[in-house]
Amino acid sequence: MKSFLVAMQFLTRIPIKFKQIPTVKQTANSLLYYPAVGLIIGCLLYILNSVLFDFNDMLRAIIVLTTWVVITGALHLDGLADSADALVGGFGDKEKTLAIMKDPYCGPVGVASLVLLILFKFSLITSLNHNTSFLLIFTPMLARSSILLSFLTTPYIRENGLGSSIAKYFSYRGSIIWLICTFLLTLSFLGWLALILFLGLLIGFIILRAIMIRRIGGMTGDTIGAQIEIMETLFLLIAVLYTGFNL
């Protein structure tokens, strides 16, 4: 239970306080609950979107997207901006790329990546109707599930920080079980759409992982945040395109 609360505290701005600092193992096991936290976020977004359905589509999308950012504290957007700045400004040099990621300032590439992704998400949310708005439930869950796949297959290259302790102590078996459960849950609700989504997300993951391996030899906390944002957007894009052709 404490590991779940650690995941909730880290991935959301929901105020959670501990009487005792979580152990390294509890922190590492919090990774297993990332999909569950994503599911909770998705349910909150779906409920809000449903309540606002009589509003103008653009206003509804703005409120839902703003809530999305507030709930997560823009944590993953920060990772996206840092990763974009580093990958472009690093000029292929690993050490320079990692140094730029740690720079607290956001450069023009980072700003552009944020603007484009937010606009993309905004347009996709406006495309959701009564028959497709339930997709918001699964979007944060599947994006955070991909992080389990990252820790299973990709080295974490920072020596210090939360990610390094997770990479050292997290449960391989537990991660695989959670990935299977996430797949089965999504498949039971979405049917064929789930298979298409998983194929698209797997391709997206392979591409992102290849870029990270080639440029810095693995992943960091910033690239994890960027991955979540990109996967959420990719999920919505595939789902909206699929449902649009089949409605």
N, C-alpha and C positions, 0 to 999 in steps of 0.2 A: 504493500500500500504506500509506503514511504517513497519508493522509487517512482510510483505513478505521480505522486505529489511533486517530486523533484522535476519530472518531465513537464508537469503542468506549470510549475513556477518558471522554468526556463523558457518554455515555448509560448507562454502567454503572459499578459500583464495582470492576470487574476492574482490578487494579494494572498500569498500563502507564506506563513511563517513557521519555522521549526524551532522547537525548544532546544534541540541538539543539532549540530551541523551534520548533514548526511555523510555517511562513510563513503570511501572511494568506490566500494562495491555497489552500494545503493545508487550512487551517481551513475556508475557504468550501466547498471540494470535499468536505469530510467530510459535508456535507448529503446528498450522493448515496448515502452508505452507511448512512443511517438505517434504511431498510427491511432491509438485510442484518443490521444489529445486532439489529433487532427479530426477525428470523427466528431468529437464534442464541438470543435470550432465549426465544422461543417453543418451540424445540426442547428447551432445558433444562427448561422448565416441563412440557412434555409427558412427558419421560423421568421426571421426579420424580413427576408425577401417576400415571403407569403403575406405577411401583415401589410406590406407596402404595395401590394400588387395593384391597388386602385390608383396609385400615384402615377405621375408621368414616368415613362420608362427611364429617361435620363436621370431624373431626380432619385428614383428608386436605386438605380445602379450606383450613383454617387454615394448615397447613404450606406448601402451594403459594402461598397469598396472601402469607404472610410472606416466603417466598423471593423472590417477585415484587418486593416492596417493597425487600428488602435488595439485590437485584441492581441495581436502579435508584437506590439510595440515597435513595428517597423524593423524588427531584428533581422529578418531575412532580406529585406530590401537593402539594408546596410551592407550585408554580405554580397549582394548582387552588384552594388555600386563599387565596392572595393575590388571585387574580382574583375569587373569590366575595366576599371582603371589600370589594374595591375597587368592584365593580360595584354592590353594594348601598349601601355607605357613601359612594360618590362623588356620589350624588343627581343623576346626569346631568351633573356638571361634569367636563370632561376633565382639567384640571390636578389637581383633588382626587382623581380616580380614579387617576391615575398616581402621585400622591404616596402614596396608601394602598398601592398595589402594592409600593412600595419599602420600606414599613414592615416591619421584621423581626418584629413581633408579630402573632400570629394572633388575630383577633376571633371572636365567637360564630358569625357566618355562615360563616367559614372552617372552624371546627371542625365545624359542622353538615354542611357540604358534604363534608368528609373522612369523617365517620362514615357518612353516607348512601351515599356511593360505595363505601366499603369493604364495607359490609353488602350492597350490591347485587352487587358482584363475588363476595363470599363465597357468596351464595345461588346465583349462576349457576354457580360452580365446583362446588358440591355437586350441581347438576343434570346435570353431565357424566357419562356412563357410558362403557363400553368402546367403544361405537360412535361417540361424539361427542367424546371427549377430545382427538382430533387437532386440534380447533378451536383449542386452545391454541397450536398451532404458528403459526397465521396471525394471531392476535389482535394481538400486539405489532408484527408486520410491517406490517399494514394501517394501524394507528393511526399509526405513524411515517411511512408513505407519505403520509398526509394532510398532513404538514408540508411535503413538497415542493410539494404543491398550494397550500399557504398562501403559500410564498415566491414562487410563480409568479403569484399573483393578488392578494396583499395587501401593502400597504406596511408596513415595519417602522419604528415611530415613535420608538424610542430612538436617540439619536445616537451613543451609545457602547456598547461591549460586544460579545460574540460575535455576537449576532444581526445587528447593524448591518454587520459585516464580511462575514457570510455573504450578507446581502441585496445587498450591493454587488458581490460577486465570484463568486457561485455560478453554475453553468452551467445556463442555461435548457434548452438542448438535452439535456444530460445528465439533467436532472430529468425531462423528458418521456419519455426513453428508459427511465429507471428505473421510472416510473409504468406504462408500457406493459408492461414485463417483469414487474412485480409483478402486474398484472392478468392477464396470460397464465398466470403460474405458478399463481395462485389459481384461475383458470378451469379449468386442466388437472386440478387435484386435486378441486375442489368442484363443478364443473359448474354447474347452474342455481342452486345456493345462492350461488355467487360473484356471479352477476348480481344476485340479491336483496340480497346484502350490499353490493355496490358502490352500488346504488341507495339503500339506506338510509343508508350512510355519506356519500354525496354530499349527500343531503338534510340530514343532520346537520351536515355541513361548511358548507353554504350558510347554515343558521340561525345557527351559531356565528360565522361570518364577518360576517353582517349585524349581529349584536349588537356585535361588536368595532368594526366600522366606524361604527356609529351612536354608540357610547359614547366611543370614544377615537380614531377615525379610522384604525385599523389594528391591528397586533398587536405584542406584546412577548414577551420570554422567558417571562413568567408565563402569558400566554394560550396560548402554544405548549404549555407543560406541561399546562395545563388541557385543551387540545384532545386531547392524547394520552390522558389518563386517561378523558375522556368518550368518545372514539372506541373505546377498548378495551372499555369497558362496553357501549356501543351494539352493537359487533360481537358480543360474547358474547350479549347479549339477543336480537338478531335471529337468530343462529345457533341458540340453544337453543329459541326459539319455533318456528322453521322445522323443525328436526329433530324437535321434540316432536310436531308435527302430522303429520309424514311417516314416523315410525318405525312 
